[in-house]
Amino acid sequence: MSEAAVLRPSRALAAADVAERIVASLATVVHAPAETLRLPLLCLLAQGHVLVEDVPGVGKTVLAKTLARTLDLGFSRLQFTPDLLPSDVTSVNVYDQQAARFRFRSSAHS
């Protein structure tokens, strides 16, 4: 492993401090346990996804919107229905028989 790939302790502590400041900022808007505020941030940092399920009115959208605003990111919300498919949101690769290759088909242009 190269030296550049190893995170130095001082950088790790600085990153942890930034993360805790973000969680503290979220806590000023969303009243939830710290772990509930940390997990969406962790998913974002890991470039993953998080599905937040709960009853209406507990602040799921407020949490997502506040995290986006805290980090100066864009925010949009989807209201799912039972007939919605993942490809309706994420798009899909479709095989083009004439060209004998896959083509990306955006859900925005369906």
C-alpha positions as CSV (number, residue, x, y, z in Angstrom):
1,M,0.0,0.0,0.0
2,S,1.4,3.4,-0.9
3,E,2.1,6.0,1.6
4,A,-0.5,8.3,-0.1
5,A,-3.2,5.6,0.4
6,V,-2.6,5.5,4.2
7,L,-4.8,8.0,6.1
8,R,-2.6,9.7,8.6
9,P,-4.0,9.9,12.2
10,S,-4.2,13.7,12.2
11,R,-6.2,13.6,8.9
12,A,-8.5,10.9,10.3
13,L,-9.1,13.0,13.4
14,A,-9.8,16.0,11.3
15,A,-12.3,14.1,9.2
16,A,-14.0,12.7,12.3
17,D,-14.2,16.2,13.7
18,V,-15.8,17.5,10.5
19,A,-18.3,14.6,10.5
20,E,-19.2,15.3,14.2
21,R,-19.7,19.0,13.4
22,I,-22.1,18.0,10.5
23,V,-24.0,15.7,12.9
24,A,-24.2,18.5,15.4
25,S,-25.6,20.8,12.8
26,L,-28.2,18.3,11.8
27,A,-29.2,17.9,15.5
28,T,-30.1,21.6,15.6
29,V,-32.9,20.9,13.1
30,V,-33.8,17.2,13.5
31,H,-34.4,15.9,16.9
32,A,-33.2,12.3,16.6
33,P,-30.5,10.0,18.2
34,A,-27.0,10.8,17.0
35,E,-26.7,7.4,15.3
36,T,-29.8,8.2,13.2
37,L,-28.1,11.4,12.1
38,R,-24.7,9.7,11.5
39,L,-25.9,6.9,9.3
40,P,-27.1,9.0,6.3
41,L,-23.8,10.9,6.4
42,L,-21.9,7.7,6.5
43,C,-23.8,6.4,3.5
44,L,-23.2,9.6,1.6
45,L,-19.4,9.4,2.4
46,A,-19.3,5.8,1.3
47,Q,-21.1,6.7,-2.0
48,G,-23.9,4.4,-1.0
49,H,-27.6,4.6,-0.6
50,V,-29.9,4.7,2.4
51,L,-33.6,3.9,2.5
52,V,-35.3,5.7,5.4
53,E,-38.6,4.1,6.3
54,D,-40.9,5.2,9.0
55,V,-44.4,6.5,9.6
56,P,-45.4,9.9,8.2
57,G,-44.4,13.0,10.0
58,V,-41.2,11.9,11.8
59,G,-38.9,14.1,9.8
60,K,-37.4,11.8,7.1
61,T,-37.5,14.5,4.4
62,V,-36.3,17.2,6.8
63,L,-33.3,15.1,7.7
64,A,-32.4,14.5,4.0
65,K,-33.0,18.1,3.1
66,T,-31.0,19.4,6.0
67,L,-28.1,17.1,5.2
68,A,-28.1,18.3,1.6
69,R,-28.2,22.0,2.7
70,T,-25.5,21.5,5.3
71,L,-23.1,20.1,2.6
72,D,-24.3,22.6,-0.1
73,L,-25.7,19.7,-2.2
74,G,-28.8,19.4,-4.4
75,F,-31.9,17.8,-3.0
76,S,-34.9,16.3,-4.7
77,R,-37.6,13.9,-3.3
78,L,-39.4,11.0,-4.9
79,Q,-42.8,9.8,-3.8
80,F,-43.0,6.1,-4.6
81,T,-46.0,4.3,-5.6
82,P,-46.4,0.5,-5.7
83,D,-46.1,0.3,-9.5
84,L,-42.8,2.3,-9.7
85,L,-39.8,0.3,-10.8
86,P,-36.2,1.0,-10.0
87,S,-35.4,1.6,-13.7
88,D,-38.1,4.4,-13.7
89,V,-35.8,6.3,-11.5
90,T,-32.3,5.1,-12.3
91,S,-32.6,4.5,-16.0
92,V,-31.6,1.3,-17.8
93,N,-29.2,-0.1,-20.4
94,V,-31.3,-1.5,-23.4
95,Y,-29.9,-3.9,-26.0
96,D,-30.0,-2.4,-29.5
97,Q,-30.2,-5.4,-31.9
98,Q,-29.3,-3.4,-35.0
99,A,-26.2,-1.9,-33.4
100,A,-25.5,-5.2,-31.5
101,R,-24.7,-3.2,-28.3
102,F,-26.3,-1.8,-25.2
103,R,-27.4,1.8,-25.1
104,F,-28.1,3.8,-22.0
105,R,-31.7,4.9,-21.9
106,S,-32.3,7.7,-19.4
107,S,-35.6,7.7,-17.5
108,A,-35.7,11.4,-18.1
109,H,-36.2,10.8,-21.8
110,S,-38.6,7.9,-21.7
